[in-house]
Amino acid sequence: MSFTFTQKDLTEWGSALLVFVSGATTGHYAATGMNAIQWMGAAAAVLGSVAVAVAVRVWPAKTGATVKAED
C-alpha cells in the first residue's frame, strides 16, 4: 500500500499539531502556576494557533491563472 502526502495534507496536519502542542504546553504551565501576564500570553498563543489552523483550511486554493481586477 502506498501513501502520498500532498502539501495540503502536510499543512493541515502541521497546523493541527501546532494547536495540540500550544494547548498542551499551556496546560502544563497552567498546572504549575502562571501569573496574569503568562495567562494572556498563553491565550494569545492558543488563539493564534487556532487562527492558523482555520486559515489553512479556509484559505482558497491557488489557481494556475491570476485574475487581475479591472478599474
ZIDADA-V187537 format. One record per residue. OMEGA is omega in radians with two decimals (none if undefined). Layout:
# ZIDADA-V187537
OMEGA
OMEGA
This chain:
# ZIDADA-V187537
-3.09
3.09
3.04
3.13
3.09
3.11
3.10
3.11
-3.12
3.14
3.12
3.13
3.11
3.12
3.07
3.09
3.10
3.10
-3.13
-3.09
3.13
3.09
3.12
3.11
3.09
3.12
3.12
-3.12
3.05
3.13
3.14
3.09
3.12
3.04
-3.03
-3.14
3.11
3.08
3.13
3.10
3.12
3.11
3.11
3.13
-3.13
3.13
3.09
3.13
3.06
3.10
3.09
-3.13
3.12
-3.13
3.13
-3.08
-3.05
-3.08
-3.12
-3.13
3.08
3.05
-3.11
-3.10
3.10
3.14
-3.13
3.14
3.12
3.14
none
